[in-house]
Amino acid sequence: MKKVFLFFMVLSAVMLYSCKEDVITVKNGELVQLNHGDTHQIEAESVSMIRYESSDEYCAQVSQYGLVQANYVGSANILLNNEIEEKIVKVEVKAVSSLYEEPDIAFGDTKLSVIDKLGTPSEDNGNTFIYKDYSSSVSYLLVLFENDRVLSYAVMLDHSYSSELATFIGERYRSLGVIDKYFCYINSLQVADATMMVGLGTYSYNQEVYDVAVYMSGEEVGELE
């Protein structure tokens, strides 16, 4: 009986010691910077099995074995958990292209709100504000209103930016393919969760043809379902 009791005492001590020492060791860094489409294998060690979870799968997903897939520009925390300890590996999906700064416009904004953010438009055609030379790369920014509220907006660029524009949008938004002659993208992994759609195409203005990125509200996305 004493031998049995002693065995369990030793076993309990070993288990307690093991629990205290069951830490997670990340061997290849707790801050990872990737580009859209890149992968990164988290190299972590622990006595117990490690579970992996992403705080933002739109930005970055992770497999049960710690393989990170960089999706779209932004940041996500990859949580490592072995039931004893938690650790975080921060993933930053960095942009390759900084072609332009996307305008700070919310669908439903009033005209006054847009003017407060962007200033007085170059032209005001009633339901459309036109900002000329919005940035060094954007020839025109158009803001379309319905009932004096922002319905959609678009950036217009010279054809010389065609390739970079595709890169710029593609590393920020998920592609849906071609819809009504536009290359369409959404801001979510699932159509049902999207609140915005971006369409890439061409637009004729003042007898010139431009590449255009049209930003549309979630109501437009809902019509795809």
Protein Blocks (a to p, Z undefined) as FASTA:
>chain_A
ZZmmmmmmmmmmmmmmmmmmmccddfebjadcddehiacddddddfbdcddddfblklpc
cdfkopacdfbecdddddddehlaccddddddddfblfbacddddehiafklmmmmnopa
fbdghjaccdehkbmmlmbacdddeehiafbdcddddfklmmmmmmmmmmmbccebjeeh
iacddfbfbfklpcbdcddddddeehiacdddddddfklmmmmZZ
